[in-house]
Amino acid sequence: MFQIIALLSVRKEETEKLEALLKPLLEASRRDAGCLGYDCRADVLNPGTWLFFEKWQDDASLEKHMVAPHFKAFEQGVAPLLTAPLTIHKVME
């Protein structure tokens, strides 16, 4: 079991577009096999910065999530909104 903490930065004016992309991603990801938790929150100190907090049973579950249609749709939709590459951290429990 492990956690993923990912940092995503978008232009402040693109917040509504990001929020529209997040809702279906969060709902579908929480139903992924091996997903023990999946959330995304805005950083109130840094407008335009969002943090993902994910908990996964194993690497295989995360790998399936990364190629799932709901993740691919989010990835494609968010790409033009990003101000920097997504930063991902894996933390073992």
Residue pairs with C-beta under 8 A, 6 or more apart in sequence:
1 36
1 55
1 56
1 57
1 58
1 93
2 55
2 56
2 90
2 91
2 92
2 93
3 53
3 54
3 55
3 56
3 90
3 91
3 93
4 52
4 53
4 54
4 55
4 56
4 62
4 88
4 89
4 90
4 91
5 51
5 52
5 53
5 54
5 88
5 89
5 91
6 51
6 52
6 54
6 86
6 87
6 88
6 89
7 49
7 50
7 51
7 52
7 86
7 87
7 88
8 18
8 40
8 49
8 50
8 51
8 52
8 78
8 82
8 86
9 48
9 49
9 50
9 82
9 83
9 84
10 17
10 18
10 48
10 50
10 78
10 81
10 82
10 83
11 48
11 81
11 83
12 47
12 48
14 48
14 81
15 42
15 47
15 48
17 77
17 81
18 50
18 78
18 81
21 74
21 77
21 78
22 40
22 74
24 70
24 73
24 74
25 40
25 70
25 71
25 73
25 74
26 38
26 39
26 40
28 68
28 70
29 35
29 38
29 54
29 65
29 68
29 70
29 71
30 37
30 38
32 38
32 61
32 64
32 65
32 68
33 61
33 64
34 56
34 57
34 58
34 60
34 61
34 62
34 64
34 65
35 54
35 55
35 56
35 57
35 61
35 65
36 55
36 56
36 57
37 53
37 54
37 55
38 52
38 53
38 54
38 55
39 52
39 53
39 54
40 50
40 51
40 52
40 53
41 50
41 51
41 53
42 49
42 50
43 49
43 50
43 51
48 83
54 62
56 62
56 65
65 71
